[in-house]
Amino acid sequence: MNMINTPESSNISSFGYEESNRVLRVEFKNGSLYEYFDIPEVVFNDMRTAGSKGQYLAQYIKGTYRYARV
């Protein structure tokens, strides 16, 4: 999985998407790593182009999709 670095984000260090499993992986600046499951590719693409990755994650992914800390 290729990770996209987000130096402009105050909370997210990097994130990436595995299309075959529909898994979004998010690494936070505090070092924690989470995987979100059953993420449609369009949601990943929207996050990739969002002005604020953290706000997009909070508004459209957290509380909607299953996740696990890795």
TASULTA-V722510 format. One record per residue. RES is the residue in one letter. SS is DSSP state (H for helix, E for strand, - for the rest). PHI is phi as a letter, one per 40 degrees, with the letter a starting at -180 (none if undefined). BURIAL is 1 if it has 24 or more other C-alpha atoms within 12 Angstrom, else 0. Layout:
RES,SS,PHI,BURIAL
RES,SS,PHI,BURIAL
//
This chain:
M,-,none,0
N,-,c,0
M,E,c,0
I,E,b,1
N,E,c,0
T,-,b,1
P,-,c,0
E,-,c,0
S,-,c,0
S,-,c,0
N,-,b,1
I,E,b,1
S,E,c,1
S,E,a,1
F,E,a,1
G,E,a,1
Y,E,b,1
E,E,b,0
E,-,c,0
S,-,c,0
N,-,b,0
R,-,f,0
V,E,b,1
L,E,b,1
R,E,b,1
V,E,b,1
E,E,b,1
F,E,c,1
K,-,c,0
N,-,c,0
G,-,g,0
S,-,c,0
L,E,b,0
Y,E,b,1
E,E,b,1
Y,E,b,1
F,-,b,1
D,-,g,0
I,-,c,1
P,-,c,0
E,H,d,0
V,H,c,0
V,H,c,1
F,H,c,1
N,H,c,0
D,H,c,0
M,H,c,1
R,H,c,1
T,H,c,0
A,-,c,0
G,-,c,0
S,-,b,0
K,H,c,1
G,H,c,1
Q,H,c,0
Y,H,c,0
L,H,d,1
A,H,c,0
Q,H,c,0
Y,H,b,0
I,H,b,1
K,-,c,0
G,-,g,0
T,-,b,0
Y,-,b,0
R,-,c,0
Y,E,a,0
A,E,a,0
R,E,c,0
V,-,c,0
//
